[in-house]
Amino acid sequence: MSDPSETLKKTALFDLHVELGAKMVPFAGYDMPVQYPAGVLKEHNHTRDAAGLFDVSHMGQARLTGDNPAAALETLVPAELQALEPGQQRYTQFTNDQGGILDDLMVTNMGDHLFIVVNAACKDADFAHMKSKLAGKAELEIIDDRALLAIQGPKAGEVMARLSPEMATMTFMTAAEVQIDGVSCLATRSGYSGEDGFEISIPNDQAERLARLMLDQPEVEPIGLGARDSLRLEAGLCLYGSDIDETTTPVEGGLVWSIGKRRRTEGGYPGADVVARQLAEGAARKRVGIRPEGRAPARAHTEIHSGGRKIGEITSGGFGPTVGGPVAMGYVETEFARAGTPVTLIVRGKEAPAQVEKMPFVQQRYYRG
């Protein structure tokens, strides 16, 4: 019988993860570290207190070039990309004709091209979608020779300023070509933990050396997928495939802030008519934060009830170490979306009290200069 792990892809840091004692699990087609010997709780708290290093090399990286790649990409996403100045980054979504989200992505204006990062599980479909829809308008170059590291936490800026002084003055959602120990890297001041931090695109053949350099800093510990999930949940950030998918629109998902002002009136992307109608009239459901009472977490697909009937469903849930209790997010009928609204969760067949709560559950601490 063949070993299922043989079919999994490995990032450039696979050997380092194993050396560090990581528990490896299949994730989005890759063999990835879910936790290290310290455990998920300590990894989560270390990231909130100091700095955690994440391997996010499984995500898709690409360049988009052409006469006006921002205008071309705007035909697929609702963000106002043509307003991006060189060195600025923006979050957006690929949408379908119903306004549903095919994937969410980060787009950075690098002057002569756009640098794009998409989710690992969707990257093949995303790249095929872009090649098909943008043919003749822009050229897509998939980047498969670079790793992607994320360093997150309140001391991430201090660490990277020590290793690459030019990164000290970068602000949230900006990018720069930098040198780290003599290696040319592309750094963005961004991440998905709610903390200050950076995502750094590094040549595969230098990834392990630079990861070791970062881990040699006293503030930095390696962090796995387990803590990455609890950190982003506390930060109120969507996990594609759980909190947003092809059936949810940016309006329903609470992502209206990511739709450019010009794009709200001009449209010009798949499903724009659906999104415009929801912007004008409101959506029937909305993504909200949920705080269960007690200590029992509410997992994905837990039913949300009010008045004896189902009004929604949890999409992500678990224990929030920084919050000190269970946290969740999900969708409810819009009339129940106001913070403070009491709801009932059906956990293992039993009713459990909870309430709608404003997100993020933990204050975001991005560095804005």
DATA-V841361 format. One record per residue. N is the residue number from 1. RES is the residue in three letters. PHI is phi in radians with two decimals (* if undefined). OMEGA is omega in degrees with one decimal (none if undefined). BURIAL is b if it has 9 or more other C-alpha atoms within 8 Angstrom, else e. Layout:
((N RES PHI OMEGA BURIAL) (N RES PHI OMEGA BURIAL))
This chain:
((1 MET * -178.9 e) (2 SER -1.33 177.8 e) (3 ASP -1.41 -178.9 e) (4 PRO -0.98 -177.4 e) (5 SER -1.17 -179.4 e) (6 GLU -1.14 -177.7 e) (7 THR -1.56 -179.1 e) (8 LEU -1.39 175.6 b) (9 LYS -1.38 179.1 e) (10 LYS -2.14 174.8 b) (11 THR -1.44 -179.6 b) (12 ALA -1.13 -177.9 b) (13 LEU -1.78 -176.3 b) (14 PHE -0.96 -178.1 b) (15 ASP -1.08 178.3 e) (16 LEU -1.16 178.1 e) (17 HIS -1.02 -179.3 b) (18 VAL -1.10 179.0 b) (19 GLU -1.04 -178.8 e) (20 LEU -1.41 175.6 e) (21 GLY 1.48 -178.5 e) (22 ALA -1.18 168.0 b) (23 LYS -1.48 -174.9 b) (24 MET -1.68 -179.5 b) (25 VAL -2.41 173.8 e) (26 PRO -1.23 176.7 b) (27 PHE -2.64 177.8 e) (28 ALA 0.92 177.8 e) (29 GLY 1.51 -178.7 e) (30 TYR -2.06 172.0 b) (31 ASP -1.57 -168.5 b) (32 MET -2.16 178.3 b) (33 PRO -1.36 177.1 b) (34 VAL -1.56 175.4 b) (35 GLN -2.86 175.7 b) (36 TYR -1.88 -175.3 b) (37 PRO -0.98 179.9 e) (38 ALA -1.09 179.5 e) (39 GLY 1.66 -173.0 e) (40 VAL -1.06 -176.2 b) (41 LEU -1.08 -179.7 e) (42 LYS -1.17 178.6 e) (43 GLU -1.14 178.1 b) (44 HIS -1.06 -176.7 b) (45 ASN -1.16 178.7 b) (46 HIS -1.12 179.3 b) (47 THR -1.14 178.1 b) (48 ARG -1.20 -174.4 b) (49 ASP -1.70 -172.2 b) (50 ALA -2.40 179.8 b) (51 ALA -2.75 178.0 b) (52 GLY -2.03 178.5 b) (53 LEU -1.86 -178.5 b) (54 PHE -2.01 170.7 b) (55 ASP -1.62 177.8 b) (56 VAL -2.03 -177.1 b) (57 SER -1.18 178.9 b) (58 HIS -1.25 -179.7 b) (59 MET -1.24 -176.1 b) (60 GLY -1.54 176.3 b) (61 GLN -2.07 -179.8 b) (62 ALA -2.75 172.7 b) (63 ARG -2.00 175.3 b) (64 LEU -2.10 -178.6 b) (65 THR -2.11 179.1 b) (66 GLY 2.51 -179.0 b) (67 ASP -1.12 179.0 e) (68 ASN -2.61 -175.0 b) (69 PRO -1.10 178.8 b) (70 ALA -1.15 178.5 b) (71 ALA -1.12 178.9 b) (72 ALA -1.11 -177.3 b) (73 LEU -1.19 177.3 b) (74 GLU -1.08 177.9 b) (75 THR -1.29 -178.3 b) (76 LEU -2.04 -174.3 b) (77 VAL -2.37 -178.6 b) (78 PRO -1.53 -178.9 b) (79 ALA -1.26 177.4 b) (80 GLU -1.59 -172.3 b) (81 LEU -1.42 -178.0 b) (82 GLN -1.21 178.4 e) (83 ALA -1.52 -178.9 e) (84 LEU -1.21 174.5 b) (85 GLU -1.41 175.0 e) (86 PRO -0.95 -179.1 e) (87 GLY 1.58 177.8 b) (88 GLN -1.77 -177.3 b) (89 GLN -2.14 179.9 b) (90 ARG -2.53 175.6 b) (91 TYR -1.65 176.9 b) (92 THR -2.72 -176.8 b) (93 GLN -2.42 164.1 b) (94 PHE -1.35 -179.3 b) (95 THR -2.05 173.7 b) (96 ASN -1.80 -174.2 b) (97 ASP -1.15 177.3 e) (98 GLN -1.68 -178.1 b) (99 GLY 1.47 177.6 b) (100 GLY -1.19 -174.3 b) (101 ILE -1.68 178.3 b) (102 LEU -1.39 176.2 b) (103 ASP -3.05 170.3 b) (104 ASP -1.93 -170.4 b) (105 LEU -2.68 175.0 b) (106 MET -1.97 -178.9 b) (107 VAL -2.18 -179.8 b) (108 THR -2.18 175.4 b) (109 ASN -1.41 -180.0 b) (110 MET -1.80 176.9 b) (111 GLY 1.58 -179.3 e) (112 ASP -1.73 176.4 e) (113 HIS -2.83 171.5 b) (114 LEU -1.76 174.0 b) (115 PHE -1.74 -171.8 b) (116 ILE -2.16 174.7 b) (117 VAL -2.18 -179.3 b) (118 VAL -2.15 -178.4 b) (119 ASN -1.21 -176.5 b) (120 ALA -1.03 -174.5 b) (121 ALA -1.19 -175.1 e) (122 CYS -1.87 -165.3 b) (123 LYS -1.11 -179.5 b) (124 ASP -1.11 178.7 e) (125 ALA -1.17 179.2 e) (126 ASP -1.07 -176.9 b) (127 PHE -1.17 177.0 b) (128 ALA -1.14 177.8 e) (129 HIS -1.06 -178.6 e) (130 MET -1.17 -179.4 b) (131 LYS -1.09 -178.8 b) (132 SER -1.23 -172.8 e) (133 LYS -1.38 -176.1 e) (134 LEU -1.80 -179.8 b) (135 ALA -0.99 -179.2 b) (136 GLY 1.51 -179.9 e) (137 LYS -1.87 -177.8 b) (138 ALA -2.77 -179.6 b) (139 GLU -2.01 -179.0 b) (140 LEU -1.76 175.1 b) (141 GLU -2.07 179.3 e) (142 ILE -1.32 -179.3 b) (143 ILE -1.74 -180.0 b) (144 ASP -2.13 179.6 e) (145 ASP -1.96 -179.1 e) (146 ARG -2.30 173.2 b) (147 ALA -1.54 177.5 b) (148 LEU -2.36 179.0 b) (149 LEU -1.94 174.2 b) (150 ALA -2.16 173.0 b) (151 ILE -2.05 -171.2 b) (152 GLN -2.30 176.6 b) (153 GLY 2.38 -175.5 b) (154 PRO -1.10 179.0 b) (155 LYS -1.80 179.9 b) (156 ALA -1.08 179.9 b) (157 GLY -1.10 179.1 b) (158 GLU -1.11 -179.7 e) (159 VAL -1.14 -174.3 b) (160 MET -1.28 175.0 b) (161 ALA -1.12 178.5 b) (162 ARG -1.24 -176.2 e) (163 LEU -1.52 -177.2 e) (164 SER -2.65 -172.7 b) (165 PRO -0.92 -178.6 e) (166 GLU -1.16 -179.9 e) (167 MET -1.43 -174.2 b) (168 ALA -1.10 -173.7 b) (169 THR -1.66 177.3 e) (170 MET -1.14 177.6 b) (171 THR -1.99 -176.0 b) (172 PHE -0.92 178.2 b) (173 MET 1.15 169.4 b) (174 THR -2.14 -176.7 b) (175 ALA -2.38 177.0 b) (176 ALA -2.76 168.7 b) (177 GLU -1.38 -174.7 e) (178 VAL -2.28 174.5 b) (179 GLN -1.93 173.8 b) (180 ILE -2.12 -177.9 b) (181 ASP 0.89 176.2 e) (182 GLY 1.46 -178.8 e) (183 VAL -1.84 177.6 e) (184 SER -1.32 -177.4 b) (185 CYS -2.27 170.8 b) (186 LEU -1.88 -177.9 b) (187 ALA -2.00 170.0 b) (188 THR -2.09 177.3 b) (189 ARG -1.56 -173.5 b) (190 SER -2.79 178.7 b) (191 GLY 2.76 -171.5 b) (192 TYR -2.33 179.4 b) (193 SER -1.93 -172.8 b) (194 GLY 1.51 179.8 b) (195 GLU -1.72 168.0 b) (196 ASP -1.03 177.9 b) (197 GLY 2.94 -175.5 b) (198 PHE -2.38 164.6 b) (199 GLU -2.00 -170.0 b) (200 ILE -2.23 177.1 b) (201 SER -1.52 -169.7 b) (202 ILE -2.29 176.0 b) (203 PRO -0.98 -177.9 b) (204 ASN -0.90 -174.2 b) (205 ASP -1.31 176.9 e) (206 GLN -2.01 -171.0 b) (207 ALA -1.10 -176.6 b) (208 GLU -1.16 -179.7 b) (209 ARG -1.08 -178.8 e) (210 LEU -1.28 175.3 b) (211 ALA -1.11 177.0 b) (212 ARG -1.10 178.2 e) (213 LEU -1.06 178.9 e) (214 MET -1.18 -179.1 b) (215 LEU -1.21 176.5 b) (216 ASP -1.28 178.1 e) (217 GLN -1.28 -172.8 e) (218 PRO -1.11 -177.7 e) (219 GLU -1.48 -165.4 e) (220 VAL -1.86 173.1 b) (221 GLU -2.23 176.5 b) (222 PRO -1.32 -176.1 b) (223 ILE -2.24 -177.8 b) (224 GLY -1.74 -176.6 b) (225 LEU -1.11 -177.7 b) (226 GLY -1.08 179.3 b) (227 ALA -1.24 177.4 b) (228 ARG -1.02 -178.3 b) (229 ASP -1.23 -179.4 e) (230 SER -1.21 177.7 b) (231 LEU -1.14 -177.5 b) (232 ARG -1.24 177.9 b) (233 LEU -1.16 177.3 b) (234 GLU -1.07 -179.7 b) (235 ALA -1.38 178.4 b) (236 GLY 1.28 -176.8 b) (237 LEU -1.71 -175.0 b) (238 CYS -1.26 169.0 b) (239 LEU -1.79 -178.9 e) (240 TYR -1.10 -177.4 b) (241 GLY 1.67 176.6 e) (242 SER -1.99 -174.2 b) (243 ASP -1.62 174.7 b) (244 ILE -2.43 177.9 b) (245 ASP -2.83 -174.7 b) (246 GLU -1.15 -178.2 b) (247 THR -1.73 -178.7 e) (248 THR -2.00 179.4 b) (249 THR -1.66 176.3 b) (250 PRO -1.02 179.3 b) (251 VAL -1.22 178.3 b) (252 GLU -1.08 -177.0 b) (253 GLY -1.39 179.8 b) (254 GLY 1.24 -176.3 b) (255 LEU -1.95 -179.3 b) (256 VAL -1.01 -179.5 e) (257 TRP -1.02 -177.1 e) (258 SER -1.56 -179.6 b) (259 ILE -1.63 -177.1 b) (260 GLY -1.07 -178.8 b) (261 LYS -1.02 179.1 e) (262 ARG -1.10 -177.5 e) (263 ARG -1.19 -179.9 b) (264 ARG -1.14 -179.8 b) (265 THR -1.69 -177.0 e) (266 GLU -1.43 -175.9 e) (267 GLY 1.15 176.7 b) (268 GLY 1.64 176.4 b) (269 TYR -2.30 -177.1 b) (270 PRO -1.00 177.4 b) (271 GLY 1.37 -176.8 b) (272 ALA -1.04 -179.6 b) (273 ASP -1.15 178.5 e) (274 VAL -1.17 -179.3 b) (275 VAL -1.12 179.5 b) (276 ALA -1.08 179.5 b) (277 ARG -1.15 178.4 b) (278 GLN -1.19 177.1 b) (279 LEU -1.11 -177.7 b) (280 ALA -1.41 -171.4 e) (281 GLU -1.90 -175.7 e) (282 GLY 1.56 179.1 e) (283 ALA -1.66 -177.6 b) (284 ALA -1.30 -179.5 e) (285 ARG -2.45 -176.0 b) (286 LYS -2.61 174.8 b) (287 ARG -1.32 -178.3 b) (288 VAL -2.41 170.0 b) (289 GLY -1.51 179.9 b) (290 ILE -2.28 174.2 b) (291 ARG -1.98 174.6 b) (292 PRO -1.16 172.0 b) (293 GLU -1.37 -178.5 b) (294 GLY 1.35 -172.9 e) (295 ARG -1.94 -175.7 e) (296 ALA -1.34 177.8 e) (297 PRO -1.28 175.3 b) (298 ALA -1.83 -176.2 b) (299 ARG -1.52 178.6 b) (300 ALA -0.98 178.6 b) (301 HIS 1.36 171.3 e) (302 THR -1.10 -179.5 b) (303 GLU -1.31 175.2 b) (304 ILE -1.87 -177.4 b) (305 HIS -2.08 169.4 b) (306 SER -2.68 179.8 b) (307 GLY 1.08 176.7 e) (308 GLY 1.45 177.5 e) (309 ARG -2.32 -179.5 e) (310 LYS -1.28 177.6 e) (311 ILE -2.06 179.9 b) (312 GLY 3.02 -175.0 b) (313 GLU -2.64 173.8 b) (314 ILE -1.23 176.8 b) (315 THR -1.92 175.3 b) (316 SER -2.51 177.6 b) (317 GLY -2.83 178.4 b) (318 GLY 3.06 178.8 b) (319 PHE -1.56 177.4 b) (320 GLY -1.74 -176.0 b) (321 PRO -1.03 -179.9 b) (322 THR -1.29 176.8 e) (323 VAL -1.20 -178.3 b) (324 GLY 1.45 179.5 e) (325 GLY -3.02 -178.9 b) (326 PRO -1.25 174.9 b) (327 VAL -2.37 -178.9 b) (328 ALA -2.74 168.7 b) (329 MET -2.39 -179.1 b) (330 GLY -3.00 -179.3 b) (331 TYR -1.96 173.9 b) (332 VAL -2.30 172.7 b) (333 GLU -1.02 -168.5 b) (334 THR -1.00 -178.3 b) (335 GLU -1.17 178.3 e) (336 PHE -1.83 -169.8 e) (337 ALA -1.49 -177.3 b) (338 ARG -1.21 178.5 e) (339 ALA -1.02 -179.3 e) (340 GLY 1.68 179.6 e) (341 THR -1.19 177.4 b) (342 PRO -1.30 177.2 b) (343 VAL -2.40 178.3 b) (344 THR -2.10 176.2 b) (345 LEU -1.75 176.7 b) (346 ILE -1.79 -176.1 b) (347 VAL -1.86 -177.9 b) (348 ARG 0.85 174.5 e) (349 GLY 1.45 -178.4 e) (350 LYS -1.97 178.5 e) (351 GLU -1.34 179.2 e) (352 ALA -2.35 -178.2 b) (353 PRO -1.28 178.3 b) (354 ALA -2.75 173.6 b) (355 GLN -2.53 175.6 b) (356 VAL -1.24 -177.8 b) (357 GLU -2.34 178.3 b) (358 LYS -1.17 174.8 e) (359 MET -1.79 4.3 b) (360 PRO -1.33 177.8 b) (361 PHE -1.30 177.7 b) (362 VAL -2.16 -176.9 b) (363 GLN -0.99 176.4 e) (364 GLN -1.29 -174.5 e) (365 ARG -2.21 178.9 e) (366 TYR -1.21 -179.3 b) (367 TYR -1.58 -177.3 e) (368 ARG -1.92 175.4 e) (369 GLY 1.53 none e))
